[in-house]
Amino acid sequence: MVGVFCFLYFPIVLSFNTRIALVFLLIAGLCLVTVDGFTQNGKFHIDSLFPSNVSDTLNVKQFMFKNWLYGEEGKYMLNAVHGTHNYHPLYENSQVRNDLGNLGSADHKVLFAFDRPFGFNFRTSRSGYWKSLDKRTFLISEKMFSNVQYSNGVNRENYLLANFTRSFGKLLNLGFSFNRDVSEGFYASQRNVYTDMSVFTTFRSKDDRYKAVLMFNYSNLLAEENGGIATDTSFESNVTSDRAFIPINLTQSSNHWKGFDLGLEHRVFLSKQDSTTGIEPYRPAISHLFSVTNHSMIYRNLIEAGSDFYENVYTDSSATYDSTSVLSVSNELRFELVKSDSIGDRILNRLAVGAQYDFHRVAYDSVYIDGIHNVSVLGNVNGKLFGEIDWKAAGNFMVYGYNIWDFKVDGQFDYLVGKSHFSAFVNYSLFRPDYITDNYISNHFVWDNNWVQTQHLKTGLAYEQSKLRFKGTFTYHILDNLVAFGTDRLPYQSNAVNQLMVLRLQEHFRMRWFHVVLDGAVQFKPTGDDIRVPLALGRGMIYYQNDLFKKKLRLQIGAEVSYSMAYYANSYNPALSEFHIQNERQVGNYPFIDVFLNIRVKKLRAFFKVEHLNAGWLGYTYYHVPHYPVNDLAWKFGVNWAFLD
């Protein structure tokens, strides 16, 4: 139905040449959205389609911070060779292609996705690295499990990931995760160092009436900010092959983000699973969440004489030191009715209602903002209709505080028949824009705004066919009163209604030992111009795969091509770590070619990859962000070794 809708709708609104281009892109299936993310998070995995002496899954599960507590099924960790070369930690949620250094620390997404969390939000930038507790994961295994992943590349790029988890009996589990990413970059003042670690523990009673999960996270990101190259012609004319000699806008500028999150969530059932008086259809329970978050962000810049990169200097004309800190404390209490395990699915399987209190303190340098208080009520419900259709809904409403009258409701229906999975979803939110756009004090930017609430409606359909290895998704967004950063790099609230339609198609073909994975997206904007994304984009992968030496070694060798149509991509502002609208330079309309070799021997996986093999073949016009060229040809290699005792 999604495909029929788009086939009928797009010819009405698009020109003939544009329609031809879109048809070509969809058939070619080139994708900038992650192929690896699709296959790992879907109902099937590419490697699992082909028999081998080595299992594609490991006996360890990954859970979201809240999922394990509420009994939701975790996701098995993979031992698949497919996607091993896509090691970068931002590969699944950002198509940045390392345009701000080898690390690509600031978020730049070309596939539109918008789902703002409910409640107080200071800023949304760097969300790929700065994950909230809700998006954190941990591992649980009946046996001791650990894995180490190490990757190395040109310009002293190093990526290290280590996981460990161990169960002590069936009641207690302990573990940790460590992640470090370091690179010097290709251009001057482009060094990035990212460190992230988490420690977690889970506990449950013998009768499963009480469960608890405790997690502590620490993140530290130091990113040198060179402001892009000073003149694009110095790069496009290729006057020097040593990129470190190309002039940059900021020679002594950096962002330093650091902080921690601590969260404890636990739930206790008020009755046993089976009572002496009979089976109760619903069991009452009480759950509680407590969390503390403390983040600081420091921007430093030595202002050089004659520099006009920043139009305004408010406090210090020689150097900038903008320090921002955010402290948040949250308490959430819920009362639940949960279907007993002894009975089958019902229309209503779980009902939860509760309340949440949040406290936030924002400080600019030594100036503290008065405490920000929020009180909200919430509800969650899920069940099964007609014995076949899973449904769930959630709602949040702010009754007091800074975000008063904020509202968010989500609903979803899922139907599984045979190898086909149908989904329909609708989300609506009314929210106060990010705090940083409302009030901010720094050396180069000062404002005090009073926005009206933003409205966001998101609805769509998804279809997945595991036997045919196909997935299609259509999403429709309406954003009213959107706050964005304009050409003057200042926040503004749009008077236009921004509509965006996203159609994404994914398919995997197999011809004996040869495989073709296609993934393409079309993004059409009926109204509004405050959201800048390419009209069409895609990635295609072709590879040869075979099991050698009595199926003990899996070999995979192939190439990837990615492409997006030209568009006016947003520019990057280092002082705010935000992207802003610009109308002077188009980027895109350039193919990127990568080649890779993946191997697997038992629990050991390894890869060798050459990124941007075609650098310079079609000239030097490869940007994904204005004034930030994509990296030149670079090689990478790495290993991932899992241990399960």
ABEGO torsion letter per residue (X at the ends): XAAAAAAAAAAAABBAAAAAAAAAAAAAGBBABBAAAAAAABABBAAAABBBABBABBBBBBBBAAAAAAGBBBBBBBABABGAABABAAAAABBAGGAAEAAGABBBBABBBBBBBBEBBABABGAAABBBAAABBBBBBABBBBBBBBBBBBGGBBBBBBBBBBBBEAABBBBBBBBBBBBAEABBGABBBBBBBBBBBBBBBAAGABBBBBBBBBBBBBBBBAGEBABAAAAAAGABABAAABBBABABBBBBBBEBBBBBBBBBBABBABBAAEBBABBBBBBBBBBBBBBBBBBBBBBBBGBAABABBAABAABBBBBBBBBBBBBBBBBBBBBBAABBBBABABBBBBBBBBBBBBBBEABBBBBBBBBBBBBBBBBBBGGABBBBBBBBBBABEAABGBBBBBBBBBBBBEABBBBBBBBBBBBBBBAAAABBBBAABBBBBBBBBBBBBBBEBBBBBAAAGBBBBBBBBBBBGBBBBBAAGBBBBBABBBBBBBBBBBBBBBBEABBBBBBBBBBBBABEAABBBBABBBBBBBBBBBBBGGGABBBBBBBBBBBBBBBBBBBBBAAAGBBBBBAABBBEGBBBBBBBBBBBBEABBBBBBBBGAABGAAEBABBABBGBBBBBBBBBBBBBBBBBX
